[in-house]
Amino acid sequence: FWALVAGFMLMPSLALARLEAGTAVGVGLRASSTSVASIDFCSKLTEVSRRIDSRLSNAGKNLTDKHSNRKNNAKEREEKRAKSLIELRVKQDAERSAIYAKLEARATTTAQSQAVAEFKSSVNAAIATRRAAVDSAISVYWKGVSDVLNNRQPAVLDARQTYNTAMVAALTTAKNECSGGTAPATVRAHFSASVKAAVTQFNTNRKAIDKAGPQIEALAKTRNAAVKSATSAFRATLEQARITLKVSLGA
């Protein structure tokens, strides 16, 4: 949609330039091409209006489709990563169970068996705490991504609607001026000025809309920091549990 705006601004001038060239060659009136082009502006206004209406309609649909695609892509990434995390945890649980079994086999006394049981309890609790913190960070991240996309869309649609309204008003004014007998050159000048004003306002409105990228990057940094903190806390607990077990097993 953004790229089409510049095209709308240039379209009247480019179309009229082609009309001027064609008319000048046809009747041999190069010196009067501006006057002929101005007359053609009113005669071609219906076609210009049709083309602009079509482009505005297509741009609106593309904008809606793009928003839907972004949301769907985000949802697909969320589900894919959630599946990968579950698979990783299943693998980790299996490896940890194997380690527990080896430790239990090495425990030859009641005290050592108790020490292994306490080690398992400490590690399992630390893992549960870490996973809960990671899950929370991930959930907050994806909720934030969804909010960014949803909260930004109304502002984008408002900017587009404001532009559309201005373009329709410019076309209506041009049609009224042409039918009212206003000089075609004047109509053309008024229309061009209105289009430029609509584009300027649109660019101003667009720049005022927060970009999704930086917001999502900030969410990712917050998520990563939370995961890193949870991992550090887990490692500290695991190391302490390992030291305690090592003393109890005497190895």
C-alpha positions as CSV (number, residue, x, y, z in Angstrom):
1,F,0.0,0.0,0.0
2,W,2.7,2.5,0.9
3,A,4.4,2.1,-2.5
4,L,1.1,2.8,-4.3
5,V,0.8,6.2,-2.7
6,A,3.7,7.6,-4.7
7,G,2.1,6.1,-7.8
8,F,-1.1,8.0,-7.2
9,M,0.8,11.2,-6.8
10,L,2.6,10.7,-10.1
11,M,-0.2,9.2,-12.1
12,P,-2.0,12.4,-13.2
13,S,1.2,14.0,-14.4
14,L,2.4,10.8,-16.2
15,A,-1.0,10.3,-17.8
16,L,-1.2,13.8,-18.9
17,A,2.3,13.8,-20.3
18,R,1.4,10.9,-22.5
19,L,-1.8,12.7,-23.6
20,E,0.2,15.8,-24.4
21,A,2.7,13.9,-26.5
22,G,0.1,12.0,-28.4
23,T,-2.0,15.0,-29.2
24,A,0.9,17.2,-30.2
25,V,2.1,14.6,-32.7
26,G,-1.4,14.0,-34.0
27,V,-2.3,17.6,-34.8
28,G,1.1,19.3,-35.0
29,L,0.4,21.7,-32.1
30,R,3.4,21.3,-29.9
31,A,3.2,24.9,-28.7
32,S,-0.4,24.5,-27.5
33,S,0.1,21.1,-25.9
34,T,-0.5,22.4,-22.4
35,S,-3.9,23.7,-23.4
36,V,-4.8,20.4,-25.1
37,A,-3.7,18.4,-22.1
38,S,-5.8,20.5,-19.8
39,I,-8.9,19.8,-21.9
40,D,-8.0,16.1,-21.9
41,F,-7.7,16.2,-18.2
42,C,-11.5,16.8,-17.8
43,S,-12.3,14.4,-20.7
44,K,-10.2,11.7,-19.1
45,L,-11.2,12.4,-15.5
46,T,-13.8,9.5,-15.4
47,E,-11.1,7.1,-16.4
48,V,-8.6,8.5,-13.9
49,S,-11.2,8.2,-11.2
50,R,-11.9,4.6,-12.1
51,R,-8.3,3.7,-11.9
52,I,-7.8,5.4,-8.6
53,D,-10.9,3.8,-7.1
54,S,-9.6,0.4,-8.2
55,R,-6.1,1.0,-6.8
56,L,-7.5,2.2,-3.5
57,S,-9.7,-0.8,-3.2
58,N,-6.9,-3.2,-4.0
59,A,-4.6,-1.4,-1.6
60,G,-7.1,-1.8,1.2
61,K,-7.5,-5.5,0.5
62,N,-3.8,-6.0,0.4
63,L,-3.4,-4.2,3.7
64,T,-6.0,-6.4,5.4
65,D,-4.4,-9.5,3.9
66,K,-1.0,-8.5,5.0
67,H,-2.2,-8.1,8.6
68,S,-3.8,-11.5,8.5
69,N,-0.7,-13.1,7.1
70,R,1.4,-11.5,9.8
71,K,-0.8,-12.8,12.5
72,N,-1.0,-16.3,11.0
73,N,2.8,-16.4,10.6
74,A,3.3,-15.4,14.2
75,K,0.8,-18.1,15.3
76,E,2.6,-20.7,13.2
77,R,6.0,-19.8,14.7
78,E,4.6,-19.9,18.2
79,E,3.1,-23.4,17.7
80,K,6.3,-24.6,16.0
81,R,8.5,-23.4,18.8
82,A,6.2,-24.8,21.4
83,K,6.3,-28.2,19.8
84,S,10.1,-28.1,19.6
85,L,10.3,-27.1,23.3
86,I,8.1,-30.0,24.3
87,E,10.2,-32.4,22.3
88,L,13.4,-31.0,23.9
89,R,11.9,-31.4,27.4
90,V,10.9,-35.0,26.8
91,K,14.4,-35.8,25.7
92,Q,15.8,-34.0,28.7
93,D,13.5,-35.9,31.1
94,A,14.6,-39.2,29.6
95,E,18.3,-38.4,29.9
96,R,17.7,-37.2,33.5
97,S,15.9,-40.4,34.4
98,A,18.9,-42.4,33.1
99,I,21.2,-40.3,35.3
100,Y,19.0,-40.8,38.3
101,A,19.1,-44.6,37.7
102,K,22.9,-44.6,37.7
103,L,23.0,-42.6,40.9
104,E,20.6,-44.9,42.6
105,A,22.7,-47.9,41.5
106,R,25.8,-46.3,43.1
107,A,24.0,-45.7,46.4
108,T,24.9,-48.7,48.6
109,T,23.8,-47.4,52.0
110,T,20.6,-46.0,53.4
111,A,22.2,-42.6,53.8
112,Q,23.4,-42.6,50.3
113,S,20.0,-43.6,48.9
114,Q,18.5,-40.7,51.0
115,A,21.1,-38.3,49.5
116,V,20.2,-39.4,46.0
117,A,16.5,-39.0,46.7
118,E,17.1,-35.4,48.1
119,F,19.3,-34.7,45.0
120,K,16.5,-35.8,42.7
121,S,13.9,-33.7,44.6
122,S,16.1,-30.6,44.5
123,V,16.8,-31.0,40.8
124,N,13.2,-31.7,39.9
125,A,12.0,-28.7,41.8
126,A,14.7,-26.5,40.2
127,I,13.6,-27.7,36.8
128,A,10.0,-27.1,37.5
129,T,10.8,-23.5,38.6
130,R,12.9,-22.9,35.6
131,R,10.4,-24.2,33.1
132,A,7.6,-22.2,34.7
133,A,9.7,-19.0,34.4
134,V,10.6,-19.9,30.8
135,D,7.0,-20.7,29.9
136,S,5.8,-17.4,31.4
137,A,8.4,-15.4,29.5
138,I,7.5,-17.1,26.3
139,S,3.8,-16.5,26.9
140,V,4.3,-12.9,27.6
141,Y,6.4,-12.5,24.5
142,W,3.8,-14.0,22.2
143,K,1.0,-12.1,23.9
144,G,3.0,-8.9,23.3
145,V,3.6,-9.8,19.6
146,S,-0.2,-10.2,19.1
147,D,-0.9,-7.0,20.9
148,V,1.7,-5.1,18.8
149,L,0.1,-6.3,15.6
150,N,-3.5,-5.8,16.7
151,N,-2.9,-2.4,18.3
152,R,-1.0,-1.1,15.2
153,Q,-3.6,-2.1,12.7
154,P,-6.3,0.5,13.6
155,A,-3.7,3.3,13.2
156,V,-2.6,1.9,9.8
157,L,-6.2,1.6,8.6
158,D,-7.0,5.2,9.8
159,A,-4.1,6.5,7.9
160,R,-5.2,4.7,4.8
161,Q,-8.9,5.8,5.2
162,T,-7.8,9.4,5.7
163,Y,-5.8,9.2,2.4
164,N,-8.7,7.5,0.6
165,T,-11.1,10.2,1.8
166,A,-8.8,13.0,0.6
167,M,-8.4,11.3,-2.8
168,V,-12.1,10.9,-3.2
169,A,-12.7,14.5,-2.3
170,A,-10.1,15.6,-4.8
171,L,-11.8,13.7,-7.5
172,T,-15.2,15.0,-6.6
173,T,-14.0,18.5,-6.6
174,A,-12.4,18.1,-10.0
175,K,-15.5,16.6,-11.4
176,N,-17.6,19.4,-10.1
177,E,-15.2,22.0,-11.4
178,C,-15.1,20.4,-14.9
179,S,-18.9,20.2,-15.1
180,G,-19.2,23.7,-13.7
181,G,-17.1,25.3,-16.5
182,T,-13.9,25.9,-14.6
183,A,-10.9,26.1,-16.9
184,P,-9.4,22.6,-17.3
185,A,-5.9,24.0,-16.5
186,T,-7.3,25.3,-13.2
187,V,-9.0,22.0,-12.5
188,R,-5.8,20.2,-13.1
189,A,-3.8,22.5,-10.9
190,H,-6.3,22.2,-8.0
191,F,-6.4,18.4,-8.4
192,S,-2.6,18.1,-8.4
193,A,-2.4,20.2,-5.3
194,S,-5.0,18.2,-3.5
195,V,-3.2,14.9,-4.3
196,K,0.1,16.3,-3.1
197,A,-1.6,17.4,0.2
198,A,-3.1,14.0,0.6
199,V,0.2,12.3,0.1
200,T,2.0,14.7,2.5
201,Q,-0.7,14.1,5.2
202,F,-0.5,10.3,4.7
203,N,3.3,10.3,5.1
204,T,2.9,12.3,8.3
205,N,0.3,9.9,9.7
206,R,2.4,6.9,8.7
207,K,5.5,8.1,10.4
208,A,3.5,8.7,13.6
209,I,2.6,5.0,13.7
210,D,5.0,3.0,15.9
211,K,6.9,0.4,13.9
212,A,6.2,-3.2,14.8
213,G,9.8,-4.4,14.4
214,P,11.4,-2.4,17.2
215,Q,8.6,-3.3,19.6
216,I,8.9,-7.0,18.9
217,E,12.7,-6.8,19.3
218,A,12.1,-5.2,22.7
219,L,9.8,-8.0,23.6
220,A,12.4,-10.6,22.5
221,K,15.0,-8.9,24.7
222,T,12.8,-9.0,27.7
223,R,12.0,-12.7,27.1
224,N,15.6,-13.6,26.6
225,A,16.6,-11.8,29.8
226,A,13.9,-13.7,31.8
227,V,15.1,-17.0,30.3
228,K,18.7,-16.2,31.1
229,S,17.8,-15.3,34.7
230,A,15.9,-18.5,35.1
231,T,18.7,-20.6,33.7
232,S,21.3,-18.9,35.9
233,A,19.2,-19.6,39.0
234,F,18.7,-23.2,37.9
235,R,22.4,-23.8,37.4
236,A,23.2,-22.4,40.8
237,T,20.7,-24.7,42.5
238,L,22.0,-27.7,40.4
239,E,25.6,-27.0,41.4
240,Q,24.7,-26.8,45.0
241,A,22.8,-30.1,44.8
242,R,25.7,-31.7,43.0
243,I,28.2,-30.7,45.6
244,T,25.9,-32.0,48.4
245,L,25.4,-35.3,46.7
246,K,29.1,-35.7,46.0
247,V,29.9,-35.3,49.6
248,S,27.2,-37.8,50.6
249,L,28.4,-40.4,48.1
250,G,32.0,-39.8,48.9
251,A,33.0,-39.4,45.3
